[in-house]
């Protein structure tokens, strides 16, 4: 399901909401699009029932901070942010850094309908 949080006319002229980065061959269990801020948040349930959250926002030039814990505990959530075509895309989940990097590298652009 896709939730639009604000009407299209409130969009900032520099925020292009025509496309989003998605996991190929996967369907997000939820997608939230905040048109005013340009933030897109998707939640996927993977084969192992772990959730992966992908958040996309316009790159505002701020420093990117990644959260990678040295060892994963049962409830540890790691976070990895990458820059893609003027966007900051954050991938979060109960995965190692290598797994998050693999997920981030697999993202493809999809037109928002």
C-alpha positions in Angstrom: 0.0 0.0 0.0 1.2 3.5 -0.8 0.3 6.3 1.5 0.6 9.9 0.3 1.0 12.1 3.4 0.4 15.5 1.7 -1.2 16.7 -1.5 1.0 17.0 -4.6 0.6 20.8 -4.9 2.6 21.3 -1.6 5.7 19.8 -3.1 8.9 21.8 -3.1 10.0 22.6 -6.6 13.4 21.0 -6.1 12.0 17.7 -4.8 11.4 15.2 -7.7 8.9 12.6 -6.5 8.7 10.8 -9.8 10.9 7.8 -8.9 11.9 5.8 -5.9 14.6 3.2 -5.2 13.1 -0.3 -4.6 14.2 -3.9 -4.1 13.9 -5.7 -7.4 11.4 -8.6 -7.5 10.0 -7.6 -4.1 6.9 -5.9 -3.0 7.0 -3.5 -0.1 4.5 -4.3 2.7 4.1 -0.6 3.2 5.2 2.6 1.4 4.8 6.0 2.8 5.5 9.1 0.7 5.8 12.5 2.5 5.5 14.8 -0.5 6.2 18.0 1.5 9.6 16.7 2.8 10.4 14.5 -0.1 10.9 11.4 2.2 9.9 8.0 0.9 9.9 5.1 3.4 9.3 1.5 2.4 9.2 -1.6 4.6 9.9 -5.1 3.2 9.6 -8.5 4.9 12.4 -10.7 3.7 12.5 -14.5 3.3 13.8 -14.9 6.9 10.9 -12.7 8.1 13.3 -9.9 9.1 12.1 -6.4 8.1 14.2 -4.2 5.9 13.4 -0.5 5.9 14.5 1.7 3.0 14.2 5.4 3.4 15.0 7.8 0.6 15.4 11.6 0.8 16.9 14.4 -1.1 20.7 14.8 -0.4 20.8 18.0 1.6 24.6 17.9 1.9 24.6 16.9 5.6 27.1 14.3 6.8 26.0 10.7 6.4 26.1 8.6 9.6 26.0 4.8 9.4 25.2 2.6 12.4 26.9 -0.7 12.2 27.2 -2.7 15.4 30.2 -5.0 15.8 28.0 -8.0 16.5 24.4 -8.6 15.9 22.2 -9.3 18.9 18.7 -10.6 18.5 17.2 -7.1 18.3 20.1 -5.1 16.8 19.2 -2.9 13.9 22.0 -1.8 11.6 21.8 1.2 9.3 23.7 2.0 6.1 23.2 5.2 4.0 24.4 5.5 0.4 24.1 8.3 -2.1 22.2 7.5 -5.3 21.4 10.1 -8.0 21.1 13.1 -5.6 19.3 11.1 -3.0 20.3 9.6 0.4 19.0 6.1 0.6 19.1 4.5 4.1 18.8 0.7 4.4 18.0 -0.6 7.9 17.6 -4.1 9.3 18.9 -7.0 11.3 21.7 -7.6 8.8 25.5 -7.2 8.7 27.2 -4.4 7.0 28.0 -6.6 4.0 24.4 -7.7 3.8 23.1 -4.1 3.9 25.6 -3.1 1.2 24.4 -5.9 -1.0 20.8 -4.8 -0.5 21.7 -1.2 -1.2 23.6 -2.2 -4.4 20.6 -4.2 -5.6 18.2 -1.3 -5.5 16.6 -0.2 -8.8 14.7 2.9 -9.8 10.9 2.6 -10.1 8.4 5.2 -11.3 6.0 6.3 -8.6 2.4 5.8 -9.8 
